[in-house]
């Protein structure tokens, strides 16, 4: 888990990955770096708290706008400003697929899930668990008190969930994207290991798609990476409406493939990774 791996010196590596721990974009970068066996130190920040991190300054110094994560920093300077440039360190992903993932799949999976987690009618227990079980520095927990959390959640809702009509449009866009991806599942870049095959490894393309899809299918292995075995925030912690939503996306060909890809490869990539620590 992030907490277990947080016991090592920052000097162990010159590469630093700044993340929001449960972000799908961040797991895409983290997974690719781990699979490529590139040592890095992870600096994890809760939503909102990442605005108090060095991320915005590092992006500005590199001439890159915004304060989004992930970013990869080498010797104090930004070297990768998004998930896909981190994934490129493992291998190539076709440009049209990158565009589809970044423009449609990533924003829609996130918006759909947050439409449930940030819905006041369902309460905030599940999103609280995601934030308060994440392995981050102590000052973030102390700062992430009730009124601050609610303010951050409100800003997240306004930025990513918007309106019910927007979420329904997201569902339609995601379904169309899944229709585009489905024929690709039979290609080598998406291949799952044969039974008993321990030599197969995930590809850059497979990692990119699986990680960006994961919010709407909730693979247990992703929760294990972020929270540690036995401490996972699972689908059962989510509102019933989100459980029903996830069940529908899991039933699709892409959803079934994503679950299988995480099950086949995610934890073995974690075991290959370098030590990390939080702030």
Protein Blocks (a to p, Z undefined) as FASTA:
>chain_A
ZZlmmmccfklpcbdcdddfklmklmmmmmmmmmnopacddddddehjlmmmmklmmmmm
nopgcjddcdddeehiafbfbfklmmmmnoccdfklmmmmmmmmmmmmmmmmmmmmmmmk
nopmlmmmmmmmpccdfklmmmmgfklmmmmmmmmmmmmnopaklmmmmmmmmmmmmmmm
mmmmmpmklpccdehiakbccdfklmmmmmmmmmmnopaklmmmmnoghiaccfklpcfk
lmmmmmmmmmpmklmmmmmmmmmmmmmmmmmpccdddZZ
